[in-house]
Amino acid sequence: MDILDKKKLDELAIFSGIPSFEEKLHVGRPNVGDRKRFLQRVEDMFDRRWFTNNGPFVQEFEQKICDYLGVKHCIVVCNATIALEIAARALDLSGEVIVPSFTFVATAHALQWQKITPVFCDVNPQTHCLDIESVRRKITPRTTGIVGVHVWGQPCEIEALTNLVREQKLKLLFDAAHAMGSAHRGQMIGNFGDAEVFSFHATKFFNSFEGGAITTNNSELASKIRLMKNFGFSGLDKVVFPGTNGKMTEVSAAMGLTSLESIDSFIEINQRNFQFYNNELKNLNGIKVFQYEKNEKRNFQYIILEVDESQTGLTRDQLVQILHSENVLARKYFYPGVHEMEPYKTDFPQSGKELPETKSLCQRVMSLPNGSSVNIESIKHICEIIRIAVKHPVEIREKLASL
């Protein structure tokens, strides 16, 4: 998609009263905690000359995540995709596993990479998470498990999924990439299903540069995962299980520890930004701000809008294009839906007909910048651009059509 040229946009004289950002506001610009504390840890790492292989920072990071989440076991790894792959293999998933299409493609790839068939089901249009009835309809004799995704940090229907897997004798894995710091009915995400997988990628509000973690309250499963992430080594020269290299480095763990010390501050900033966005946009016709449950702990990482073209006169894509032209890097999520990506589009060409809510969400959902690098003045600017664009849909459409 061509980005609307700034000079051409200025000809509209619609945004002429609003100064442009000098630099782009990225949706996923990383949060950074106490730099001095991080650099102290790096100096310690260099002094020890212990850079990887279950070093002291990795061990400390795992324990502090356990303490923060109230979970028995945490195994940190190099990234969340590897975490999903290891968790799926440790749970002996095979055949078919039910997943949403409304997710990042890694959720499905982690299964497909191991010759497990991802079976796409639809989502609840209110929560954007798995629709339990759609899940039930997708179960076949080849189904061995379900991967629920806590989209935007909003938990899946955990009790319903738990009851369903018990009834059907299936495994339940949660992709909690969005959900660090969120809770469900007073219990932190990380304690549910057979295991949960977190992402600590730099685009997440809580990051370790690059990294991920698997949490579980199953001690036998945790031991198996620890073997698998380190080639199956149980001692210096003893390999007892097939494995891979999923280890987290000490420098990533040092960043994770530093981020963990600031996690409450990061969440507070996210919530402040969310509330301001919500107040600015809540009365704008055709723009719906995704709402978080008020009585539950959330990380407020994502500022999600649903754009109703019938009311705004603009499509989601047109609004994103306008924001890009004003140096606001809004994102389409999760476009176009995993079922529309390869190899799934070719392998499962009929999936789209069975995923009406997913298809609809993929056409109208977008994400706005959030995090500690986004201040209130920036949010005012972004919201003003959106308000002006929605007030002038005819001019915007005509100009976009002429480019």
N, C-alpha and C positions, 0 to 999 in steps of 0.2 A: 504494500500500500504506500503510495506517495505521501510524504509528509507535506502538509500545506506550507508553502513558502511564506516566510514572515512578511516580505515586502508585499506580496499579493494579498495577504490577510489585512495588512494595514490599509489597503485600498478600500476595504469595507468601511473603514472609519468606525467600526464597532468597538474595537478594543483600544482605540487611540488614547483614551484617558487612563489606561492602566499600564504602568511601566513593566517591561518584560523582566523575567528573572535573568540575572547575568550568567547563571549556570543552571544546568538541568537538575530538576528535583527527581531523583531516582526513587522508585517505589521501594527498592530493597537496599538503600544505602545503609551500610553496617552501623550498628551501635558500637560504641567503644567505651569501655569502663575506665578505670583508673590506669592511665598509661604508665605512670611511675611504678605502680604495683606490678603491672605486667612485665615491665622491663627488669624489675628486681628479680622476678621469677626467671626470666631469660638468662640473666647473669648467673643465677644459681644453677641453671641447667648447664651452662657452659663450664662453670667451675666443676660440676660433677662429671661432665662429658658423658652424660646418659641421655640420649636423644630419643630413643624409642624402646620397644620391647618391655612394656609394662613397667615404666619408670615410676618414681615417686609421685610425680604430678598426676599421672594417669590414675594411680591408685587412690590418691586424695580426691581427685575429681569424681571418680565413681562413688566413693563413700559419701561425698557431700551431696551428690545427686540423690542417692538413697535417702539421706537425711531430709533433704528438701521435699522429696515426693512421698516419703513414708513407705517406700517399697523395699523389699528384701534384697533384691539384686539389680545391679546396673552394670552392663558391659559396654564400655565406650568403644567406638570403632571409627575408621577413617572417614566414613560418610554414611548417610542414611540409606542410600541405595544398596550398598553392601550389607547394611544392617537388615534390610528387608530380605535380601537373598539368604543371608545366614539364618535368620529367624524362620523363613519358610522351609529351608532344608532341615533345620533342627526340629521343626514340628512335623516332619515327614509329609509335607504337602505334596500331592501328586494329582494327576488327572485334571480335574477342573476345580478352580477356586473362584468364588464370586467376588467381584470388585465393582466399585462405581466407575463409570466412565468420566464423571465429573471430578477429576483429580489430576495431579501432575503425572506425566507419562511414566515416571519411574515406578509408580505403584504397580502398573501392569508389566513393565519391562522386567522387574525383579522376578516375576513369575515366569514370563515367556522365556527369559534367559536360561531357565532351568527346565525347559520343556513342559512347564505347567500351563494349561490353557486358562487364560483369564476370561471369565464369563461376565459380561457387563450387565449391570442392573441399573435401574433408575433411582432417582433421588427424590427426597421430599422437597417440594418447592419452597417451603418455609425455612427449613433448617439447612438445606443444601447437602445434607448427609444421606446415607443409604435409606431407601424406603423399604421397610421391613416386609411388606407384602410383595414387592418386586423381587426381593431376595428369595422369599419362600417359593415363588413361581420358578425361579431359576435352578432350584436344587434338582439334581438328577442322581442316578446311581454312581456316577463318576465324580461327584462332588466330594472333596475332602476337607474343604475349609472355606472361610469367609474372611476377607480383609475389609474391615470398616475404616473409613477415613474421617478423622475429626476435622472437617473442613472449617477453616477460619478459626480453629481452636474451639469450635462448637461441638461438644461430644455427640457421637452417634446415639441411637436408641440402644444404650448399653444393655439394659435389663432384657429388652425384647430379643436382642441378638444372642445374649447369653442363654436365655431359655430355648431359643431356636436351635443352637448348636448342641445343647444337652439332649434335646428331643431327637435330633437327627444324627447325633454322635459325630459331630464335626469339630474341627479346630477353629479357634477364633483369634485372629491377629489384628491388632489395630495399628494403622498408620497414623501416628500422632505427630507428624512433622510440623504441624501448625500449633500444637497444643501444649508446649512447654509452659508451665505456670498456670494452666487452667485446671479446673476441678469439676467434678460431677457429684452432686448431692453431698458436698462436703469432703469428698475424697479426691486427692489429686489424680489427674490423668497420669497413667503409668502403672496403675494397679489393676487394670482390667484385662479381660480376655486371658489367653494363654501367655501372651507377651504384647508389649507395645514398642513401637519404634519412633524415635525422635530424630529430627534433623537439627544440627547445629551449624548449618551452612551460613555463610556471610549474609545471605538475604533474609535470614530469620532474625527476629528481634533479639534472640539470645544466640550467640554464635561462639564457635571455637575456631574461627577462620573457616575451616572445613571440618566436618565431623558429624557423628551421629551416636546414638545409643540404643540399646535394647534393654528394656526393664521387664522384670517378671518376679512373681512371688513363688515360682516353682524352682526349688533348689536343683533338682535333677536336670531340668531344662537349662538352667543357668550354667551348670558345669559343662554341659554339652556345647553350649554356645561359646564358652571360653576356649574350649579345645578347637572348635571350628574356626575361630577368628585368628588362630596362630598355627595354621598348618596341621593341627591335630597333635601338637607336641604336649605331652604330659610331664616331660622332664627334659634334661639337657639333650639326650640322644634318643629319646623314646617317643615314637609317633604311634598313637593308638586309635586315630580316627581320621577320615578324610577331612581336609580343611583348606583354608585359603589365607591370604594375608589381608586381614581386616583391621590391623592394629592402628590405634591412634598414636600420633607422635607426642612427645613431651611438650613441644611448643604449642600445639593445638590445645593440649590439656591445660597449659598455663593460661592461655587465652580464655578457655572455658571457666576456669576458676575465677579469673578476673571478672568475666561477665556475670558469673553467679553472685558475686559480691554486690553487683549493681542491678540485679534483676528486678528488685522491687521499684527502683527508680525508673528503669526502662518501662515497666508496666504502668507506673503512674503517669509518665509522659504520654504513652500510647492512649491511656484513658482520657487524659486532658484533651489530646488532639481529636479523639473520636467524639467527645462531647461537643467540641467546638464545631467540627464538621457537621454533626447531627443538627445542632441548633441553626446553623447557617443554611442548611439544605432541606430541612424537614418539611417546609411548607411549599417547596418547589414542585409544581405539577409534573408528574412523569418521572421524577427522580426519587427512588426509594433507597434509604440508607439501611443496610443490613443491621439488625438490632441484636445485641447480646443480652442474655438472660441477666436481669438485674440482681437476682439473689444468689448468683453463683460467681465464683472467682474466675475471671477471664484475663487473657493477656492483651486483648484489644489490639493485636498486631495489625489486623487488616481493616482498612476503610473500604468497604464494599458498597458499590452502588448498583442498583438495577434500573436500567433505562427503559421506559415504556414509550416507544416511538409514537404510538397513537396519541399520546398526550404532549410529548416534547416537540414533535415534528422533526426530530433528529434521531438517527439510529445511534446505537452505542458506538459503532465504529466511527461515525462522523464526529461524535463528541470527543472521542479519544484523539482523533486527527486534529481537532481544534486545540486540544490541550497540548499535544505534541508541538504544534506550531508556536505555542506560547512557552515552550521549554519546560512543560510539566509532563514528566514521563509516566502518564497513567498507563495501566496495563489491562488487556483483555484477559479474563480468567473464566474458566479454563478452556480456552479457545484452541481448536474447534471441538474439543472433546476427544478423549483418547480413542474412542471407536472410529473416529475420522482420521486417525494417524496410521501409518504403516508399522507393522504388517497387518494390523487389526482391520483396517478398512478393506483390505483385499480378502483376508481370511474370514471375516464376519460381515459381509456386505449388508445383511438384513438388520444389523444391530440398531441402526438409527430409527427404524420403524417401531422398535420396542422401548425407546428411551425418550418419550416426548418431553418430559420435564427437563431432562439433561440437555436436549437440543435447544429448548427455549432459553434455559439459563446461559448456555454458551453464547447465545446471540445478544444477551442484554446485560451481562455482568461485567463490571470493570472495577479496578482497584486504584486508589489514590495514594499519594505519598504519605508515609507515616514514619515515626521514629524520632530519635533525639536530634536529628539534623533538621527537622521540620518545626518551624516556630509558628506562632499564632498569626503573624503578619503574612507568612507564606500561605497559610490556610485561607486567610481572608482573600488573598489574591486568587487562589485557585477557585474558591467558591464564587467569586465575582465573575470570573471567566465563564463558569458553568451557567450562572444566572443570565448573563448577557447573551450567551449562545442560545439558551432556551427561549429567550424573549425575541430572538431574531432568526427563527429557523428558516424562513423563506430565503433571506439574504445569504445565510450560511450555505444552504443547499445549492443555490444558484452559483455561488462562487466556487464551491467544491466541484460542481459539475463542469465548470468552464476550464478547470485546470487540466 
